[in-house]
């Protein structure tokens, strides 16, 4: 007879299974995947940081048409203004990539990152989104007050114990403890003084954060199956956050070339890089990352570097060129499967963990 895994996180946000879909901003058409994870009893999360306000509204309504289950929307808490101080040097270093993709070289006047946070946040309030997930820091106090007044639960991403403590003090309801194994952007609050972010492994980070805070902790980074869920619960976590595991699922909006690169990768394939966005992120090493590393240059700060390289990434997608895409991935890619429904993945992870925890 199996046991039922039910934790404080399940009670907090009203889910059946303590599995959270990582937000994965930048992946197109993610509403079906978010819906599928939520409908299966986990918490689907829409990575909305790069979406325009009306795109967020449309996606939220699409999710609600598919499921009545809780879901979250993720935003970047801190972006900052564009910094074009070193634009000419960095742009020249990228000129060979632009030539190889046969796209125009950007002009300084082309680089203007819109600050959409206020309007994005307003849409979440208007649409009564139940859970707000945060990356790159915490909400400013006025936004936190508005979110709390609206009844939102807040999940913050932390990469150190100190960040987790700050999140709890700010009024967050849960912490996603992001270990160094995690794919995509590091959630480190301050990369100005720590360029490649905090990179403590999940196994070491989770119990230390659990001991330091009194709110539910969600283990994130390298978790791919029921063994990872069981281990995370043993470390004191109330659930897990999984992103890479769902990128090759049936409902994933990831580009086919991206999926192929994931399925062909191993635990040695990923690196930490700030080449694409100006903030550190874990992804599969490819020609773009290698070319940038060879320049020896620092990128422009986020979000300016991200805006500068956007057309490179878009052109690569149009040309099915995985060597110039941002192939964000964690370190557990040998455990990926191809084309399985997200709901089946959720159920399998839970069943595996239940067998281990008998």
BALOBA-1460 file (C-alpha; in Angstrom, 3 decimals):
// residues 358
<rec num="1" residu="x" x="0.000" y="0.000" z="0.000"/>
<rec num="2" residu="x" x="1.492" y="3.342" z="-1.051"/>
<rec num="3" residu="x" x="1.487" y="6.507" z="0.979"/>
<rec num="4" residu="x" x="0.160" y="9.802" z="-0.279"/>
<rec num="5" residu="x" x="2.710" y="12.595" z="-0.456"/>
<rec num="6" residu="x" x="1.050" y="15.688" z="0.927"/>
<rec num="7" residu="x" x="3.103" y="18.573" z="2.287"/>
<rec num="8" residu="x" x="2.772" y="22.074" z="3.669"/>
<rec num="9" residu="x" x="3.266" y="23.399" z="0.139"/>
<rec num="10" residu="x" x="0.211" y="21.453" z="-1.033"/>
<rec num="11" residu="x" x="-1.869" y="23.069" z="1.715"/>
<rec num="12" residu="x" x="-0.458" y="26.535" z="1.061"/>
<rec num="13" residu="x" x="-1.339" y="26.729" z="-2.630"/>
<rec num="14" residu="x" x="-4.038" y="24.096" z="-2.970"/>
<rec num="15" residu="x" x="-2.291" y="21.448" z="-5.086"/>
<rec num="16" residu="x" x="-2.430" y="17.626" z="-4.856"/>
<rec num="17" residu="x" x="1.211" y="16.908" z="-5.595"/>
<rec num="18" residu="x" x="4.279" y="18.909" z="-4.429"/>
<rec num="19" residu="x" x="5.634" y="19.437" z="-7.933"/>
<rec num="20" residu="x" x="6.125" y="22.913" z="-9.406"/>
<rec num="21" residu="x" x="6.820" y="23.601" z="-13.083"/>
<rec num="22" residu="x" x="9.758" y="26.000" z="-13.355"/>
<rec num="23" residu="x" x="8.789" y="29.225" z="-15.167"/>
<rec num="24" residu="x" x="11.231" y="29.063" z="-18.124"/>
<rec num="25" residu="x" x="10.711" y="32.549" z="-19.566"/>
<rec num="26" residu="x" x="11.312" y="32.801" z="-23.295"/>
<rec num="27" residu="x" x="9.814" y="29.439" z="-24.270"/>
<rec num="28" residu="x" x="6.911" y="30.173" z="-26.652"/>
<rec num="29" residu="x" x="3.332" y="28.962" z="-26.254"/>
<rec num="30" residu="x" x="3.716" y="27.659" z="-22.716"/>
<rec num="31" residu="x" x="0.052" y="27.845" z="-21.691"/>
<rec num="32" residu="x" x="-0.661" y="24.201" z="-22.688"/>
<rec num="33" residu="x" x="2.252" y="22.933" z="-20.571"/>
<rec num="34" residu="x" x="1.305" y="25.118" z="-17.604"/>
<rec num="35" residu="x" x="-2.283" y="23.874" z="-17.838"/>
<rec num="36" residu="x" x="-1.246" y="20.238" z="-18.116"/>
<rec num="37" residu="x" x="0.972" y="20.322" z="-15.020"/>
<rec num="38" residu="x" x="-1.696" y="22.098" z="-12.977"/>
<rec num="39" residu="x" x="-4.446" y="19.787" z="-14.183"/>
<rec num="40" residu="x" x="-2.321" y="16.797" z="-13.144"/>
<rec num="41" residu="x" x="-2.164" y="18.125" z="-9.587"/>
<rec num="42" residu="x" x="1.103" y="20.041" z="-9.650"/>
<rec num="43" residu="x" x="1.620" y="23.784" z="-9.972"/>
<rec num="44" residu="x" x="2.116" y="25.025" z="-13.509"/>
<rec num="45" residu="x" x="4.076" y="28.276" z="-13.776"/>
<rec num="46" residu="x" x="3.966" y="30.667" z="-16.724"/>
<rec num="47" residu="x" x="7.311" y="32.369" z="-17.352"/>
<rec num="48" residu="x" x="5.963" y="35.800" z="-18.272"/>
<rec num="49" residu="x" x="8.940" y="38.103" z="-17.808"/>
<rec num="50" residu="x" x="9.431" y="38.674" z="-21.548"/>
<rec num="51" residu="x" x="5.737" y="38.783" z="-22.432"/>
<rec num="52" residu="x" x="3.811" y="41.930" z="-23.202"/>
<rec num="53" residu="x" x="0.938" y="42.644" z="-20.786"/>
<rec num="54" residu="x" x="-1.772" y="41.561" z="-23.220"/>
<rec num="55" residu="x" x="0.180" y="38.394" z="-24.035"/>
<rec num="56" residu="x" x="0.142" y="37.571" z="-20.329"/>
<rec num="57" residu="x" x="-3.582" y="38.212" z="-20.159"/>
<rec num="58" residu="x" x="-4.202" y="35.962" z="-23.153"/>
<rec num="59" residu="x" x="-2.064" y="33.149" z="-21.730"/>
<rec num="60" residu="x" x="-3.708" y="33.380" z="-18.300"/>
<rec num="61" residu="x" x="-7.149" y="33.119" z="-19.856"/>
<rec num="62" residu="x" x="-6.040" y="30.181" z="-22.006"/>
<rec num="63" residu="x" x="-4.784" y="28.384" z="-18.895"/>
<rec num="64" residu="x" x="-8.076" y="29.020" z="-17.121"/>
<rec num="65" residu="x" x="-10.012" y="27.640" z="-20.071"/>
<rec num="66" residu="x" x="-8.076" y="24.382" z="-19.730"/>
<rec num="67" residu="x" x="-8.079" y="23.883" z="-15.968"/>
<rec num="68" residu="x" x="-9.601" y="25.234" z="-12.773"/>
<rec num="69" residu="x" x="-6.516" y="24.194" z="-10.811"/>
<rec num="70" residu="x" x="-4.119" y="26.745" z="-9.272"/>
<rec num="71" residu="x" x="-1.260" y="28.096" z="-11.403"/>
<rec num="72" residu="x" x="1.483" y="30.694" z="-11.007"/>
<rec num="73" residu="x" x="2.940" y="33.465" z="-13.131"/>
<rec num="74" residu="x" x="6.617" y="34.376" z="-12.868"/>
<rec num="75" residu="x" x="8.113" y="37.854" z="-13.305"/>
<rec num="76" residu="x" x="11.639" y="39.212" z="-12.967"/>
<rec num="77" residu="x" x="11.753" y="41.331" z="-9.824"/>
<rec num="78" residu="x" x="14.706" y="43.408" z="-10.984"/>
<rec num="79" residu="x" x="15.724" y="44.424" z="-14.474"/>
<rec num="80" residu="x" x="17.169" y="47.931" z="-14.368"/>
<rec num="81" residu="x" x="17.685" y="50.458" z="-17.170"/>
<rec num="82" residu="x" x="19.718" y="49.795" z="-20.292"/>
<rec num="83" residu="x" x="23.465" y="50.393" z="-20.043"/>
<rec num="84" residu="x" x="25.050" y="51.039" z="-23.445"/>
<rec num="85" residu="x" x="28.408" y="52.236" z="-22.109"/>
<rec num="86" residu="x" x="30.369" y="49.496" z="-23.916"/>
<rec num="87" residu="x" x="27.936" y="48.958" z="-26.769"/>
<rec num="88" residu="x" x="30.392" y="49.428" z="-29.648"/>
<rec num="89" residu="x" x="32.941" y="46.948" z="-28.276"/>
<rec num="90" residu="x" x="30.384" y="44.228" z="-27.535"/>
<rec num="91" residu="x" x="28.468" y="44.782" z="-30.756"/>
<rec num="92" residu="x" x="31.666" y="44.457" z="-32.786"/>
<rec num="93" residu="x" x="32.453" y="41.180" z="-31.010"/>
<rec num="94" residu="x" x="29.057" y="39.849" z="-32.133"/>
<rec num="95" residu="x" x="29.446" y="40.988" z="-35.743"/>
<rec num="96" residu="x" x="30.746" y="37.629" z="-36.949"/>
<rec num="97" residu="x" x="27.694" y="35.876" z="-35.498"/>
<rec num="98" residu="x" x="25.369" y="38.327" z="-37.245"/>
<rec num="99" residu="x" x="27.212" y="37.736" z="-40.509"/>
<rec num="100" residu="x" x="26.977" y="33.953" z="-40.179"/>
<rec num="101" residu="x" x="23.223" y="34.216" z="-39.626"/>
<rec num="102" residu="x" x="22.890" y="36.822" z="-42.386"/>
<rec num="103" residu="x" x="21.155" y="39.384" z="-40.198"/>
<rec num="104" residu="x" x="21.841" y="43.141" z="-39.926"/>
<rec num="105" residu="x" x="24.276" y="44.429" z="-37.347"/>
<rec num="106" residu="x" x="22.347" y="46.250" z="-34.582"/>
<rec num="107" residu="x" x="22.710" y="50.000" z="-34.182"/>
<rec num="108" residu="x" x="22.934" y="51.687" z="-30.796"/>
<rec num="109" residu="x" x="19.547" y="53.270" z="-31.482"/>
<rec num="110" residu="x" x="18.015" y="49.793" z="-31.932"/>
<rec num="111" residu="x" x="18.666" y="48.829" z="-28.314"/>
<rec num="112" residu="x" x="15.860" y="49.952" z="-26.022"/>
<rec num="113" residu="x" x="14.517" y="47.431" z="-23.527"/>
<rec num="114" residu="x" x="10.947" y="48.320" z="-22.546"/>
<rec num="115" residu="x" x="10.188" y="48.366" z="-18.810"/>
<rec num="116" residu="x" x="6.869" y="46.525" z="-18.716"/>
<rec num="117" residu="x" x="6.842" y="45.461" z="-15.069"/>
<rec num="118" residu="x" x="4.150" y="47.884" z="-13.896"/>
<rec num="119" residu="x" x="1.762" y="46.858" z="-16.670"/>
<rec num="120" residu="x" x="2.617" y="43.169" z="-16.309"/>
<rec num="121" residu="x" x="1.951" y="43.311" z="-12.592"/>
<rec num="122" residu="x" x="-1.317" y="45.177" z="-13.184"/>
<rec num="123" residu="x" x="-2.523" y="42.375" z="-15.472"/>
<rec num="124" residu="x" x="-1.842" y="39.793" z="-12.763"/>
<rec num="125" residu="x" x="-3.982" y="41.792" z="-10.348"/>
<rec num="126" residu="x" x="-6.745" y="42.329" z="-12.895"/>
<rec num="127" residu="x" x="-6.826" y="38.647" z="-13.830"/>
<rec num="128" residu="x" x="-6.694" y="37.580" z="-10.163"/>
<rec num="129" residu="x" x="-3.672" y="35.331" z="-10.673"/>
<rec num="130" residu="x" x="-3.443" y="33.278" z="-7.472"/>
<rec num="131" residu="x" x="0.332" y="32.817" z="-7.201"/>
<rec num="132" residu="x" x="3.210" y="35.096" z="-8.187"/>
<rec num="133" residu="x" x="6.653" y="33.583" z="-8.652"/>
<rec num="134" residu="x" x="9.710" y="35.859" z="-8.577"/>
<rec num="135" residu="x" x="13.217" y="35.641" z="-10.023"/>
<rec num="136" residu="x" x="16.176" y="38.055" z="-9.580"/>
<rec num="137" residu="x" x="15.071" y="39.441" z="-6.228"/>
<rec num="138" residu="x" x="11.996" y="40.576" z="-4.338"/>
<rec num="139" residu="x" x="9.077" y="42.877" z="-4.934"/>
<rec num="140" residu="x" x="9.427" y="46.458" z="-3.779"/>
<rec num="141" residu="x" x="7.245" y="47.007" z="-0.708"/>
<rec num="142" residu="x" x="4.393" y="48.843" z="-2.511"/>
<rec num="143" residu="x" x="4.028" y="45.942" z="-4.948"/>
<rec num="144" residu="x" x="4.176" y="43.402" z="-2.130"/>
<rec num="145" residu="x" x="1.379" y="45.230" z="-0.331"/>
<rec num="146" residu="x" x="-0.769" y="45.237" z="-3.463"/>
<rec num="147" residu="x" x="-0.130" y="41.557" z="-4.089"/>
<rec num="148" residu="x" x="-0.985" y="40.613" z="-0.517"/>
<rec num="149" residu="x" x="-4.113" y="42.734" z="-0.566"/>
<rec num="150" residu="x" x="-5.205" y="40.867" z="-3.678"/>
<rec num="151" residu="x" x="-4.689" y="37.541" z="-1.890"/>
<rec num="152" residu="x" x="-1.712" y="36.416" z="-3.972"/>
<rec num="153" residu="x" x="0.740" y="33.875" z="-2.626"/>
<rec num="154" residu="x" x="4.375" y="34.795" z="-3.368"/>
<rec num="155" residu="x" x="7.122" y="32.303" z="-4.190"/>
<rec num="156" residu="x" x="10.640" y="33.785" z="-4.287"/>
<rec num="157" residu="x" x="13.706" y="32.190" z="-5.880"/>
<rec num="158" residu="x" x="16.741" y="32.087" z="-3.574"/>
<rec num="159" residu="x" x="20.257" y="30.810" z="-4.230"/>
<rec num="160" residu="x" x="21.640" y="31.424" z="-0.718"/>
<rec num="161" residu="x" x="20.413" y="31.196" z="2.844"/>
<rec num="162" residu="x" x="20.631" y="34.974" z="3.209"/>
<rec num="163" residu="x" x="18.400" y="35.520" z="0.160"/>
<rec num="164" residu="x" x="15.860" y="33.081" z="1.606"/>
<rec num="165" residu="x" x="15.841" y="34.928" z="4.935"/>
<rec num="166" residu="x" x="15.310" y="38.250" z="3.146"/>
<rec num="167" residu="x" x="12.429" y="36.715" z="1.189"/>
<rec num="168" residu="x" x="10.718" y="35.448" z="4.322"/>
<rec num="169" residu="x" x="11.144" y="38.820" z="6.052"/>
<rec num="170" residu="x" x="9.622" y="40.543" z="3.015"/>
<rec num="171" residu="x" x="6.460" y="38.458" z="3.375"/>
<rec num="172" residu="x" x="6.986" y="35.735" z="0.775"/>
<rec num="173" residu="x" x="4.990" y="32.560" z="1.351"/>
<rec num="174" residu="x" x="7.461" y="29.986" z="-0.008"/>
<rec num="175" residu="x" x="11.040" y="29.756" z="-1.243"/>
<rec num="176" residu="x" x="12.324" y="28.002" z="-4.363"/>
<rec num="177" residu="x" x="15.840" y="27.016" z="-3.262"/>
<rec num="178" residu="x" x="17.715" y="27.021" z="-6.573"/>
<rec num="179" residu="x" x="20.820" y="24.853" z="-6.571"/>
<rec num="180" residu="x" x="23.664" y="25.229" z="-9.026"/>
<rec num="181" residu="x" x="22.434" y="22.232" z="-11.052"/>
<rec num="182" residu="x" x="19.369" y="24.172" z="-12.229"/>
<rec num="183" residu="x" x="18.946" y="25.117" z="-15.859"/>
<rec num="184" residu="x" x="18.272" y="28.658" z="-16.992"/>
<rec num="185" residu="x" x="19.006" y="31.897" z="-15.186"/>
<rec num="186" residu="x" x="20.469" y="31.950" z="-11.716"/>
<rec num="187" residu="x" x="18.059" y="33.651" z="-9.338"/>
<rec num="188" residu="x" x="20.844" y="35.372" z="-7.398"/>
<rec num="189" residu="x" x="19.635" y="38.769" z="-6.189"/>
<rec num="190" residu="x" x="22.885" y="40.687" z="-6.717"/>
<rec num="191" residu="x" x="25.122" y="39.793" z="-9.661"/>
<rec num="192" residu="x" x="26.854" y="43.189" z="-9.683"/>
<rec num="193" residu="x" x="29.215" y="41.861" z="-6.999"/>
<rec num="194" residu="x" x="28.936" y="38.194" z="-7.979"/>
<rec num="195" residu="x" x="29.042" y="38.027" z="-11.752"/>
<rec num="196" residu="x" x="28.244" y="34.314" z="-12.149"/>
<rec num="197" residu="x" x="25.763" y="34.193" z="-9.288"/>
<rec num="198" residu="x" x="25.670" y="32.035" z="-6.185"/>
<rec num="199" residu="x" x="26.238" y="28.392" z="-7.111"/>
<rec num="200" residu="x" x="25.614" y="26.193" z="-4.095"/>
<rec num="201" residu="x" x="24.487" y="22.667" z="-4.969"/>
<rec num="202" residu="x" x="20.887" y="21.656" z="-4.273"/>
<rec num="203" residu="x" x="21.871" y="18.941" z="-1.782"/>
<rec num="204" residu="x" x="23.795" y="21.470" z="0.326"/>
<rec num="205" residu="x" x="21.486" y="24.449" z="-0.166"/>
<rec num="206" residu="x" x="18.076" y="22.965" z="0.623"/>
<rec num="207" residu="x" x="18.604" y="21.773" z="4.224"/>
<rec num="208" residu="x" x="20.403" y="24.971" z="5.164"/>
<rec num="209" residu="x" x="17.517" y="27.089" z="3.882"/>
<rec num="210" residu="x" x="15.003" y="24.750" z="5.547"/>
<rec num="211" residu="x" x="16.788" y="25.302" z="8.865"/>
<rec num="212" residu="x" x="16.857" y="29.082" z="8.396"/>
<rec num="213" residu="x" x="13.229" y="29.863" z="7.482"/>
<rec num="214" residu="x" x="9.776" y="28.895" z="8.691"/>
<rec num="215" residu="x" x="7.978" y="28.838" z="5.338"/>
<rec num="216" residu="x" x="7.798" y="25.966" z="2.808"/>
<rec num="217" residu="x" x="10.940" y="25.375" z="0.765"/>
<rec num="218" residu="x" x="10.840" y="24.034" z="-2.796"/>
<rec num="219" residu="x" x="13.988" y="22.239" z="-3.969"/>
<rec num="220" residu="x" x="15.114" y="23.231" z="-7.472"/>
<rec num="221" residu="x" x="18.049" y="22.093" z="-9.563"/>
<rec num="222" residu="x" x="18.821" y="18.724" z="-11.147"/>
<rec num="223" residu="x" x="15.573" y="17.064" z="-10.053"/>
<rec num="224" residu="x" x="14.249" y="14.823" z="-12.802"/>
<rec num="225" residu="x" x="12.320" y="11.938" z="-11.256"/>
<rec num="226" residu="x" x="10.788" y="10.443" z="-8.126"/>
<rec num="227" residu="x" x="14.197" y="9.818" z="-6.613"/>
<rec num="228" residu="x" x="14.812" y="13.568" z="-6.696"/>
<rec num="229" residu="x" x="11.440" y="14.277" z="-5.089"/>
<rec num="230" residu="x" x="12.009" y="11.699" z="-2.353"/>
<rec num="231" residu="x" x="15.512" y="13.008" z="-1.664"/>
<rec num="232" residu="x" x="14.261" y="16.604" z="-1.517"/>
<rec num="233" residu="x" x="11.562" y="15.684" z="0.984"/>
<rec num="234" residu="x" x="14.184" y="13.869" z="3.069"/>
<rec num="235" residu="x" x="16.216" y="17.092" z="3.101"/>
<rec num="236" residu="x" x="13.242" y="18.942" z="4.551"/>
<rec num="237" residu="x" x="11.804" y="20.485" z="1.389"/>
<rec num="238" residu="x" x="8.038" y="20.685" z="0.946"/>
<rec num="239" residu="x" x="8.221" y="20.078" z="-2.791"/>
<rec num="240" residu="x" x="10.324" y="20.294" z="-5.926"/>
<rec num="241" residu="x" x="10.554" y="22.620" z="-8.906"/>
<rec num="242" residu="x" x="11.310" y="20.970" z="-12.251"/>
<rec num="243" residu="x" x="11.948" y="22.704" z="-15.556"/>
<rec num="244" residu="x" x="14.294" y="20.735" z="-17.792"/>
<rec num="245" residu="x" x="12.274" y="17.547" z="-17.211"/>
<rec num="246" residu="x" x="9.268" y="19.093" z="-18.968"/>
<rec num="247" residu="x" x="11.056" y="20.750" z="-21.896"/>
<rec num="248" residu="x" x="10.767" y="17.654" z="-24.089"/>
<rec num="249" residu="x" x="7.213" y="16.836" z="-23.009"/>
<rec num="250" residu="x" x="4.315" y="16.629" z="-25.431"/>
<rec num="251" residu="x" x="2.959" y="20.058" z="-24.487"/>
<rec num="252" residu="x" x="6.273" y="21.902" z="-24.406"/>
<rec num="253" residu="x" x="6.611" y="24.903" z="-26.711"/>
<rec num="254" residu="x" x="10.389" y="24.506" z="-26.953"/>
<rec num="255" residu="x" x="11.810" y="24.678" z="-30.482"/>
<rec num="256" residu="x" x="12.341" y="21.235" z="-32.107"/>
<rec num="257" residu="x" x="16.074" y="21.925" z="-32.497"/>
<rec num="258" residu="x" x="16.233" y="22.824" z="-28.799"/>
<rec num="259" residu="x" x="14.510" y="19.553" z="-27.880"/>
<rec num="260" residu="x" x="16.902" y="17.603" z="-30.085"/>
<rec num="261" residu="x" x="19.892" y="19.255" z="-28.405"/>
<rec num="262" residu="x" x="18.470" y="18.400" z="-24.983"/>
<rec num="263" residu="x" x="17.913" y="14.762" z="-25.887"/>
<rec num="264" residu="x" x="21.453" y="14.514" z="-27.249"/>
<rec num="265" residu="x" x="23.100" y="16.064" z="-24.189"/>
<rec num="266" residu="x" x="24.630" y="14.627" z="-21.011"/>
<rec num="267" residu="x" x="25.468" y="15.793" z="-17.498"/>
<rec num="268" residu="x" x="28.684" y="17.268" z="-18.941"/>
<rec num="269" residu="x" x="27.030" y="19.323" z="-21.669"/>
<rec num="270" residu="x" x="25.988" y="22.430" z="-19.756"/>
<rec num="271" residu="x" x="27.954" y="25.487" z="-18.659"/>
<rec num="272" residu="x" x="27.220" y="28.673" z="-16.786"/>
<rec num="273" residu="x" x="27.280" y="31.658" z="-19.122"/>
<rec num="274" residu="x" x="26.187" y="35.286" z="-19.171"/>
<rec num="275" residu="x" x="26.820" y="35.620" z="-22.909"/>
<rec num="276" residu="x" x="23.196" y="35.701" z="-24.004"/>
<rec num="277" residu="x" x="21.606" y="37.971" z="-21.407"/>
<rec num="278" residu="x" x="24.228" y="39.563" z="-19.182"/>
<rec num="279" residu="x" x="23.068" y="37.449" z="-16.240"/>
<rec num="280" residu="x" x="24.437" y="33.992" z="-15.424"/>
<rec num="281" residu="x" x="22.423" y="31.029" z="-16.677"/>
<rec num="282" residu="x" x="23.035" y="27.314" z="-17.190"/>
<rec num="283" residu="x" x="22.663" y="25.977" z="-20.708"/>
<rec num="284" residu="x" x="24.103" y="23.561" z="-23.222"/>
<rec num="285" residu="x" x="27.432" y="24.812" z="-24.571"/>
<rec num="286" residu="x" x="27.198" y="25.696" z="-28.264"/>
<rec num="287" residu="x" x="28.974" y="27.747" z="-30.932"/>
<rec num="288" residu="x" x="27.601" y="31.060" z="-29.694"/>
<rec num="289" residu="x" x="28.827" y="30.515" z="-26.139"/>
<rec num="290" residu="x" x="32.227" y="29.297" z="-27.335"/>
<rec num="291" residu="x" x="32.669" y="32.265" z="-29.697"/>
<rec num="292" residu="x" x="31.732" y="34.705" z="-26.970"/>
<rec num="293" residu="x" x="34.045" y="33.063" z="-24.439"/>
<rec num="294" residu="x" x="36.914" y="33.320" z="-26.906"/>
<rec num="295" residu="x" x="36.497" y="37.118" z="-27.055"/>
<rec num="296" residu="x" x="37.452" y="37.421" z="-23.394"/>
<rec num="297" residu="x" x="34.930" y="40.256" z="-23.030"/>
<rec num="298" residu="x" x="32.340" y="40.905" z="-20.348"/>
<rec num="299" residu="x" x="28.812" y="41.190" z="-21.747"/>
<rec num="300" residu="x" x="26.671" y="44.271" z="-21.370"/>
<rec num="301" residu="x" x="24.594" y="44.211" z="-18.171"/>
<rec num="302" residu="x" x="21.146" y="42.640" z="-18.113"/>
<rec num="303" residu="x" x="18.744" y="43.456" z="-19.727"/>
<rec num="304" residu="x" x="20.815" y="45.235" z="-22.402"/>
<rec num="305" residu="x" x="22.833" y="42.170" z="-23.488"/>
<rec num="306" residu="x" x="19.604" y="40.188" z="-23.710"/>
<rec num="307" residu="x" x="18.078" y="42.807" z="-26.000"/>
<rec num="308" residu="x" x="21.260" y="42.988" z="-28.099"/>
<rec num="309" residu="x" x="21.315" y="39.221" z="-28.709"/>
<rec num="310" residu="x" x="17.563" y="38.771" z="-29.198"/>
<rec num="311" residu="x" x="17.629" y="38.922" z="-32.994"/>
<rec num="312" residu="x" x="20.519" y="36.438" z="-33.025"/>
<rec num="313" residu="x" x="18.381" y="33.987" z="-31.048"/>
<rec num="314" residu="x" x="15.307" y="34.693" z="-33.162"/>
<rec num="315" residu="x" x="17.219" y="34.189" z="-36.404"/>
<rec num="316" residu="x" x="18.717" y="30.958" z="-35.090"/>
<rec num="317" residu="x" x="15.216" y="29.688" z="-34.298"/>
<rec num="318" residu="x" x="14.008" y="30.569" z="-37.788"/>
<rec num="319" residu="x" x="16.984" y="28.746" z="-39.275"/>
<rec num="320" residu="x" x="16.719" y="25.687" z="-36.986"/>
<rec num="321" residu="x" x="20.216" y="26.508" z="-35.779"/>
<rec num="322" residu="x" x="20.686" y="25.214" z="-32.233"/>
<rec num="323" residu="x" x="24.302" y="26.434" z="-32.237"/>
<rec num="324" residu="x" x="23.099" y="30.015" z="-31.762"/>
<rec num="325" residu="x" x="20.052" y="29.475" z="-29.522"/>
<rec num="326" residu="x" x="19.971" y="29.801" z="-25.746"/>
<rec num="327" residu="x" x="19.641" y="26.106" z="-24.845"/>
<rec num="328" residu="x" x="18.871" y="26.462" z="-21.141"/>
<rec num="329" residu="x" x="19.122" y="23.118" z="-19.345"/>
<rec num="330" residu="x" x="19.998" y="21.605" z="-15.994"/>
<rec num="331" residu="x" x="22.513" y="18.868" z="-15.301"/>
<rec num="332" residu="x" x="20.138" y="15.889" z="-15.343"/>
<rec num="333" residu="x" x="19.476" y="15.621" z="-19.062"/>
<rec num="334" residu="x" x="20.366" y="11.921" z="-19.401"/>
<rec num="335" residu="x" x="17.025" y="11.263" z="-17.659"/>
<rec num="336" residu="x" x="14.938" y="13.089" z="-20.275"/>
<rec num="337" residu="x" x="12.250" y="11.307" z="-22.273"/>
<rec num="338" residu="x" x="10.794" y="12.418" z="-25.578"/>
<rec num="339" residu="x" x="7.191" y="13.429" z="-26.109"/>
<rec num="340" residu="x" x="5.599" y="12.112" z="-22.930"/>
<rec num="341" residu="x" x="2.517" y="14.054" z="-21.744"/>
<rec num="342" residu="x" x="3.272" y="16.413" z="-18.859"/>
<rec num="343" residu="x" x="0.500" y="14.899" z="-16.756"/>
<rec num="344" residu="x" x="2.049" y="11.454" z="-17.137"/>
<rec num="345" residu="x" x="5.413" y="12.852" z="-16.028"/>
<rec num="346" residu="x" x="3.840" y="14.343" z="-12.885"/>
<rec num="347" residu="x" x="2.118" y="11.071" z="-12.041"/>
<rec num="348" residu="x" x="5.252" y="9.013" z="-12.668"/>
<rec num="349" residu="x" x="7.402" y="11.240" z="-10.443"/>
<rec num="350" residu="x" x="4.870" y="10.986" z="-7.619"/>
<rec num="351" residu="x" x="4.485" y="7.215" z="-7.966"/>
<rec num="352" residu="x" x="8.266" y="6.708" z="-7.968"/>
<rec num="353" residu="x" x="8.649" y="8.830" z="-4.845"/>
<rec num="354" residu="x" x="5.834" y="7.018" z="-3.084"/>
<rec num="355" residu="x" x="7.492" y="3.651" z="-3.731"/>
<rec num="356" residu="x" x="10.774" y="4.934" z="-2.307"/>
<rec num="357" residu="x" x="9.105" y="6.399" z="0.769"/>
<rec num="358" residu="x" x="7.116" y="3.262" z="1.692"/>
